[in-house]
């Protein structure tokens, strides 16, 4: 017999908005759709799907758009046994003008029994929200829309999960499609309009709940570091069933706080062969040669950091070759390293290598 305080979610449809381009992640966002980026040994999208599965949601429509191939493979392979997935590939459907249009197309093509409510989830947040409690609060409030609200100061700009009564949402999307002034965005158009009419209730996320919006390089690095310092701040989603192989494990590694000091397999007693990483994230597929010293950096997939490279001591020099944010994060990518190497060769060999040069990344 079902408990009366536990909502039945058999008629709840989750819609995962997973088409984000991640323009504020700059070159890192150009590699993948933002939700597909590797994060904490998983992919960023896994946090949203894990929270839906933990809540007991059984059906999820996924709106894909920017670089959908990775998510098209990853989601069924990682989550297909846990939840019914309905992938909606924006490029194949002519593209989505905005998140509201993506949401509308998912609802039009989801099939199955009509949902009672629609749970809308951003796919680019690291979070461990109790979505079952959110849906229960929505039903108790009687409001057409319920929005998750952060409990901590300074996070009011997080655009979190929300729950819509299905009929209300369908009508709101219809009106939005007819509004020539609309940008077809859920958070810029639909929700402000609903708030102005008094149609929104809020669910206060409990204190201590982990919830981070990964919208900038600084946020990506800071949140990634949360999962490298001691115990994870929230339960991690399951790792990929065919996980990555780490080929670069070092024989000696010492970690304290945000510092990691590693020795090479051979030559550990040779001066300059130890590698020092301070508050730095090495993403899967990146490599750091012995003797590098990196502070507050993100090393992107495919980048091979050469021996002796120092990043973090001289921001002006770093900005000649890499992207340095106002928050002090330095992004290092393979093309940036190649441009730096070409310029160093040009300087060494003079006019014999004319034509090799280097854009900066301010």
MILOPA-916722 format. One record per residue (C-alpha): residue in three letters; residue number from 1; x, y, z. Coordinates in steps of 0.5 Angstrom, whole numbers, plus 500, padded with zeros to 3 digits. Layout:
BEGIN
   r   k   x   y   z
 ALA NUM   X   Y   Z
...
This chain:
BEGIN
   r   k   x   y   z
 UNK   1 500 500 500
 UNK   2 503 507 498
 UNK   3 504 512 504
 UNK   4 500 518 503
 UNK   5 506 523 504
 UNK   6 509 520 498
 UNK   7 507 523 492
 UNK   8 505 518 486
 UNK   9 509 520 480
 UNK  10 507 515 475
 UNK  11 503 521 471
 UNK  12 509 526 472
 UNK  13 513 527 466
 UNK  14 520 530 467
 UNK  15 523 535 461
 UNK  16 531 535 461
 UNK  17 533 542 458
 UNK  18 540 539 455
 UNK  19 541 543 449
 UNK  20 546 549 452
 UNK  21 551 551 448
 UNK  22 555 554 454
 UNK  23 558 560 451
 UNK  24 560 563 458
 UNK  25 565 557 458
 UNK  26 568 559 452
 UNK  27 573 554 449
 UNK  28 571 549 454
 UNK  29 563 550 452
 UNK  30 565 549 444
 UNK  31 568 542 445
 UNK  32 561 539 448
 UNK  33 554 541 449
 UNK  34 555 544 456
 UNK  35 551 538 460
 UNK  36 556 533 456
 UNK  37 562 536 459
 UNK  38 566 531 464
 UNK  39 565 533 471
 UNK  40 567 530 478
 UNK  41 568 523 474
 UNK  42 561 523 471
 UNK  43 558 528 466
 UNK  44 554 534 468
 UNK  45 548 532 466
 UNK  46 548 526 470
 UNK  47 546 530 476
 UNK  48 539 532 474
 UNK  49 538 525 471
 UNK  50 540 522 478
 UNK  51 536 527 482
 UNK  52 530 525 478
 UNK  53 531 517 478
 UNK  54 532 518 486
 UNK  55 525 521 486
 UNK  56 522 516 483
 UNK  57 520 519 476
 UNK  58 519 514 471
 UNK  59 519 518 464
 UNK  60 523 524 462
 UNK  61 523 527 455
 UNK  62 530 530 453
 UNK  63 531 537 449
 UNK  64 538 536 445
 UNK  65 541 542 441
 UNK  66 548 544 441
 UNK  67 553 538 439
 UNK  68 548 533 441
 UNK  69 552 526 439
 UNK  70 555 525 446
 UNK  71 549 526 450
 UNK  72 545 522 445
 UNK  73 550 516 446
 UNK  74 551 517 454
 UNK  75 544 518 456
 UNK  76 541 511 454
 UNK  77 547 508 455
 UNK  78 548 510 462
 UNK  79 540 511 464
 UNK  80 536 507 459
 UNK  81 535 502 465
 UNK  82 533 506 470
 UNK  83 528 511 467
 UNK  84 524 511 460
 UNK  85 528 517 456
 UNK  86 525 520 450
 UNK  87 530 524 446
 UNK  88 528 530 442
 UNK  89 534 532 437
 UNK  90 533 539 436
 UNK  91 538 539 429
 UNK  92 533 534 427
 UNK  93 527 537 428
 UNK  94 529 544 425
 UNK  95 532 547 431
 UNK  96 529 550 438
 UNK  97 528 558 438
 UNK  98 529 557 445
 UNK  99 528 553 452
 UNK 100 520 555 451
 UNK 101 520 552 444
 UNK 102 524 546 446
 UNK 103 519 545 452
 UNK 104 513 545 447
 UNK 105 516 540 442
 UNK 106 518 535 448
 UNK 107 510 535 450
 UNK 108 508 535 443
 UNK 109 512 529 442
 UNK 110 512 525 448
 UNK 111 506 520 447
 UNK 112 503 516 453
 UNK 113 498 518 458
 UNK 114 497 525 459
 UNK 115 502 528 464
 UNK 116 499 531 471
 UNK 117 505 535 472
 UNK 118 511 537 468
 UNK 119 518 537 472
 UNK 120 522 542 468
 UNK 121 530 540 470
 UNK 122 536 544 467
 UNK 123 541 539 465
 UNK 124 547 544 467
 UNK 125 547 544 475
 UNK 126 551 540 480
 UNK 127 545 538 485
 UNK 128 542 533 490
 UNK 129 535 536 490
 UNK 130 530 532 493
 UNK 131 525 533 487
 UNK 132 520 528 490
 UNK 133 519 534 496
 UNK 134 519 539 490
 UNK 135 513 536 487
 UNK 136 509 534 494
 UNK 137 510 542 495
 UNK 138 507 543 489
 UNK 139 501 539 490
 UNK 140 500 542 497
 UNK 141 500 549 494
 UNK 142 495 548 489
 UNK 143 499 553 485
 UNK 144 500 552 477
 UNK 145 507 553 478
 UNK 146 512 551 483
 UNK 147 519 554 483
 UNK 148 525 551 487
 UNK 149 528 557 491
 UNK 150 536 557 493
 UNK 151 536 557 501
 UNK 152 543 561 501
 UNK 153 545 568 500
 UNK 154 548 570 493
 UNK 155 545 565 489
 UNK 156 538 568 487
 UNK 157 540 568 480
 UNK 158 540 560 480
 UNK 159 535 558 475
 UNK 160 532 552 478
 UNK 161 527 546 477
 UNK 162 520 548 477
 UNK 163 514 544 476
 UNK 164 508 546 472
 UNK 165 501 543 472
 UNK 166 500 540 465
 UNK 167 494 544 462
 UNK 168 497 551 465
 UNK 169 503 549 461
 UNK 170 500 547 455
 UNK 171 496 554 455
 UNK 172 502 558 457
 UNK 173 506 555 451
 UNK 174 501 556 446
 UNK 175 500 564 448
 UNK 176 508 565 448
 UNK 177 508 562 441
 UNK 178 503 567 439
 UNK 179 507 573 442
 UNK 180 511 576 437
 UNK 181 515 580 442
 UNK 182 517 573 446
 UNK 183 524 570 446
 UNK 184 521 563 447
 UNK 185 525 563 453
 UNK 186 522 559 459
 UNK 187 526 563 465
 UNK 188 526 570 461
 UNK 189 518 570 458
 UNK 190 514 564 461
 UNK 191 516 564 469
 UNK 192 516 572 469
 UNK 193 509 572 466
 UNK 194 506 567 471
 UNK 195 510 571 477
 UNK 196 506 577 475
 UNK 197 500 574 475
 UNK 198 501 571 482
 UNK 199 501 564 479
 UNK 200 508 561 482
 UNK 201 509 558 489
 UNK 202 516 557 491
 UNK 203 519 551 495
 UNK 204 525 553 499
 UNK 205 531 548 498
 UNK 206 533 545 505
 UNK 207 539 548 508
 UNK 208 545 544 507
 UNK 209 543 542 500
 UNK 210 548 542 495
 UNK 211 546 546 489
 UNK 212 551 549 484
 UNK 213 550 553 477
 UNK 214 555 551 472
 UNK 215 555 557 468
 UNK 216 562 560 468
 UNK 217 569 557 468
 UNK 218 570 560 475
 UNK 219 564 556 477
 UNK 220 566 550 473
 UNK 221 573 550 477
 UNK 222 570 552 484
 UNK 223 565 546 483
 UNK 224 569 541 481
 UNK 225 574 542 486
 UNK 226 568 541 491
 UNK 227 569 534 489
 UNK 228 576 533 490
 UNK 229 577 536 497
 UNK 230 575 530 502
 UNK 231 568 527 502
 UNK 232 564 529 496
 UNK 233 559 535 498
 UNK 234 553 530 495
 UNK 235 552 523 493
 UNK 236 555 522 486
 UNK 237 551 519 480
 UNK 238 553 512 478
 UNK 239 559 513 474
 UNK 240 559 511 467
 UNK 241 558 503 466
 UNK 242 564 503 461
 UNK 243 568 508 465
 UNK 244 574 512 462
 UNK 245 581 509 463
 UNK 246 586 513 467
 UNK 247 593 512 464
 UNK 248 597 517 468
 UNK 249 597 515 475
 UNK 250 603 517 478
 UNK 251 607 513 483
 UNK 252 607 518 488
 UNK 253 602 523 490
 UNK 254 601 528 496
 UNK 255 595 532 496
 UNK 256 593 537 502
 UNK 257 588 542 501
 UNK 258 588 545 494
 UNK 259 595 543 493
 UNK 260 597 536 489
 UNK 261 604 534 488
 UNK 262 606 528 484
 UNK 263 612 525 482
 UNK 264 614 522 475
 UNK 265 615 514 475
 UNK 266 622 515 474
 UNK 267 627 521 476
 UNK 268 623 523 482
 UNK 269 630 525 485
 UNK 270 631 530 479
 UNK 271 630 537 480
 UNK 272 624 540 477
 UNK 273 621 533 475
 UNK 274 615 534 481
 UNK 275 609 537 478
 UNK 276 605 542 483
 UNK 277 597 543 482
 UNK 278 594 548 486
 UNK 279 586 549 485
 UNK 280 587 546 478
 UNK 281 582 541 474
 UNK 282 585 536 470
 UNK 283 580 534 465
 UNK 284 579 527 462
 UNK 285 583 526 456
 UNK 286 588 532 458
 UNK 287 595 530 460
 UNK 288 600 534 464
 UNK 289 608 533 463
 UNK 290 612 532 469
 UNK 291 615 539 472
 UNK 292 609 543 470
 UNK 293 606 548 476
 UNK 294 599 550 475
 UNK 295 595 554 479
 UNK 296 587 556 479
 UNK 297 587 552 472
 UNK 298 583 548 468
 UNK 299 586 543 463
 UNK 300 581 542 457
 UNK 301 581 535 454
 UNK 302 586 533 449
 UNK 303 591 538 452
 UNK 304 598 536 453
 UNK 305 601 541 458
 UNK 306 609 541 457
 UNK 307 614 540 462
 UNK 308 616 546 466
 UNK 309 610 550 464
 UNK 310 608 555 469
 UNK 311 601 558 470
 UNK 312 598 562 475
 UNK 313 604 566 477
 UNK 314 604 572 472
 UNK 315 597 573 469
 UNK 316 599 578 464
 UNK 317 604 572 461
 UNK 318 598 567 462
 UNK 319 593 571 458
 UNK 320 598 572 452
 UNK 321 597 564 451
 UNK 322 591 562 455
 UNK 323 584 565 457
 UNK 324 584 568 464
 UNK 325 578 570 467
 UNK 326 576 576 471
 UNK 327 576 571 477
 UNK 328 583 568 476
 UNK 329 581 562 472
 UNK 330 586 560 467
 UNK 331 583 555 461
 UNK 332 588 551 457
 UNK 333 586 548 451
 UNK 334 590 544 446
 UNK 335 590 550 440
 UNK 336 592 555 445
 UNK 337 598 550 447
 UNK 338 600 549 440
 UNK 339 600 557 438
 UNK 340 604 558 444
 UNK 341 609 552 442
 UNK 342 609 555 435
 UNK 343 611 562 437
 UNK 344 616 560 441
 UNK 345 619 556 435
 UNK 346 618 562 431
 UNK 347 622 566 436
 UNK 348 628 561 437
 UNK 349 629 560 429
 UNK 350 627 567 427
 UNK 351 625 569 420
 UNK 352 625 561 418
 UNK 353 619 560 421
 UNK 354 615 566 419
 UNK 355 607 566 419
 UNK 356 607 562 425
 UNK 357 603 567 430
 UNK 358 599 567 436
 UNK 359 592 570 438
 UNK 360 591 572 445
 UNK 361 585 570 449
 UNK 362 583 576 454
